[in-house]
Amino acid sequence: MSKLRITQPTATAKVETLIEALPWMTHYADSIIVVKFGGNAMVDDELFEAFAADIAFLRHAGVQAVIVHGGGPHISRMLDALGIESECVAGYRVTSPDAMEVVRMVLGGQAARELVASINERTRQATAVSGEDAGLFQARRKSIEVDGHTVDLGCVGEIEVVDPSVVLADIAAGRIPVISSIASDLDHPRKALNINADRAAAALAVALNAKKLVMLTDVPGLYANYPDPESLISEITAAELRELQPSLESGMIPKVEACLEAVDGGVPCATIIDGREPHAVLLEVFTTDGAGTMVVP
């Protein structure tokens, strides 16, 4: 079968892309990048496979990728199928004990295994890790204030301790940890707590001294004047973000809090990117313009 000849402008553009990526590959070589995976990219087959390919590319480029995943769509489907009621308040899922068992099963089972399998089709180095394993995430129950009222979130926790030993061991062995956002309950060690994946990714990035935190969302980034597309912010300092925070949609609050926690904890930058765009992770890490909104100290 004959091959179509690549035109010179096309070939030049491809070479220029590779040349642009080279200094970024050098910059992030042997560094840890924590990636929070969730949103539409978890349920859209094309986006799911593109993300797995991105992670495999990072690994072969010498980047130590660590993935923290949620599983909201999977959990919602299973809760509906079992007739278990659940609601989200200010970006957090109110989690009853029955719902917590479903969360535990779905995150540590279906969501983790599908992602590990997809990455391993490309590079056989991914391994599933629960946030309960080896005391990785340890938390206590939390409640939140909404319109002046305290809301009990049930089996939802706020991380108090991160022990990254199990993740560091996987990295040292050349593996790609794929971590489910579940924590051990410090007050009831045999029980688990549902933790926000954004916040978990930030806490782990700090504990690992990661060079970057990347968070996939279902929006292009942060807007100075939402939803005006012209007001998309490419870079913002932590102080500027705190000023903008009160005007943000409730669903963005955990993501913004996670970015602030990461950069306040010493991570050089945290970026919110659009997970609906194929290969958004590679665009952010290996191009000069990047993608989404970068938060810096």
Sequence and secondary structure as in RCSB ss.txt:
>XXXX:A:sequence
MSKLRITQPTATAKVETLIEALPWMTHYADSIIVVKFGGNAMVDDELFEAFAADIAFLRHAGVQAVIVHGGGPHI
SRMLDALGIESECVAGYRVTSPDAMEVVRMVLGGQAARELVASINERTRQATAVSGEDAGLFQARRKSIEVDGHT
VDLGCVGEIEVVDPSVVLADIAAGRIPVISSIASDLDHPRKALNINADRAAAALAVALNAKKLVMLTDVPGLYAN
YPDPESLISEITAAELRELQPSLESGMIPKVEACLEAVDGGVPCATIIDGREPHAVLLEVFTTDGAGTMVVP
>XXXX:A:secstr
       HHHHHHHHHHHHHHHHHHHHHTT EEEEEE GGGGT HHHHHHHHHHHHHHHHTT EEEEEE  HHHH
HHHHHHHT   EEETTEEEB HHHHHHHHHIIIIIIHHHHHHHHHTT TTEEEEETTGGGSEEEEEEEEEETTEE
EEEEEEEEEEEE THHHHHHHHTT EEEEESEEEETTEEEEEEE  HHHHHHHHHHHTT SEEEEEESSSS BSS
TT GGGB SEEEHHHHHHHGGGS GGGHHHHHHHHHHHHTT S EEEEETTSTTHHHHHHHSSS SSEEEE 
